[in-house]
Amino acid sequence: MRILGTAALLTVLLAASPVVADDQVIDLSKTTCKDFIDSGKDGIQMIGTWLDAYYLKSDAKPVINITRLVTNMQALGKLCAAQGDMPLMKAADQVMSK
């Protein structure tokens, strides 16, 4: 049942995202906290989910921990709101590598 809920959540997130051209990319190494905040709900969800997976240990099970994801995104949002010029990956390192 839990897997079904996670699949439903991902379906909703993907359906809500705008269609992106094949050649459009987001270079997170050049993205600032302000860019992240300004990306809107869909951008924050997409980037946040990617960051969550990026910071998992290499041997982690393929599980999305929604509680951890939300907690990390709230902390990242708070840090980014206070430090708009900070590179996003630097902020993510501070929040998500704990």
N, C-alpha and C positions, 0 to 999 in steps of 0.2 A: 504494500500500500504506500509506503514511504517513497519507493522508487517511482510510482505512478505520480505522486505529488510533485516530485522533483522534475519529472519529465513534463508535467503540465506547466510548471513554472518556467522552464526553459522555452517551451513552445510559446508561451505568452510573451516572454522577453524578446524572443526572436521575431515574433509576429509584429511586435510594437516597434521594432527597429526599422528605420528607413532603409530602402534598397540602396546599396552602395555599389558604385561602379567597380569593375574588376581592378582598375588601375588606381583607385583611391586607397591610400594607406595612412595610418596614424603612426608616426615615428615617436614612440614614447620617450626615446632618449632626448628628444627636442621639445617635449611637451612640458609646459609649466603647470603649476597648481591652478593658476587662473584659467588656463586653457581647459583643464580637467573640469573645473567648476562650471565654466561657460559651455561645456559640451552638452548640457541639459541632462534630463533624466535618462534618456536612452543611452547617451554617450557614457555617463557615469556608470550605468549598469553594465554596459558592454566592457568598458575598460576595467571596472572593478572586478568583474568575473574573471577576466584575463589575468589581472594581477594576483587574484586569489590562487589561481592554478600555477602561476609563475613562481610563487613563493612556497609552494609545497616541496617537501623533500622528494628526491628522485624516486624513492621506493614507496611513496604514499599510495594508498588505495585510491582508485578513481571514484571518489566520493565528494560531493559538494556539501560542505557543512554551512548551511544557511546562517546559523547563529554566528559562526566565526566570520563569515563574509560580511554580514550586516554590521557586526561590531567593528571590524577593520575599516569598512567604508565610512562609518560614522567618525572614527578617529582620524582617518585620512581627510575627510571633508572638513573637520574642525581645524586640522593643521593647515590644510590648503587655504581655508578661508582667512587664516591669520597670516599666511606666508605666500601670497599670490605669485611672487616672482621665483619661488623655489622650484627647481626642476622636480617634476612629478616623481621620477624614479628615486630621487633622494628622499623625498617625503615618504614614499612607499617603503623604502629601506628602513626608515625610522619606525614606521608603524607596523609593518607586516613581517619583518624578519625576527620579531620577538618570539 
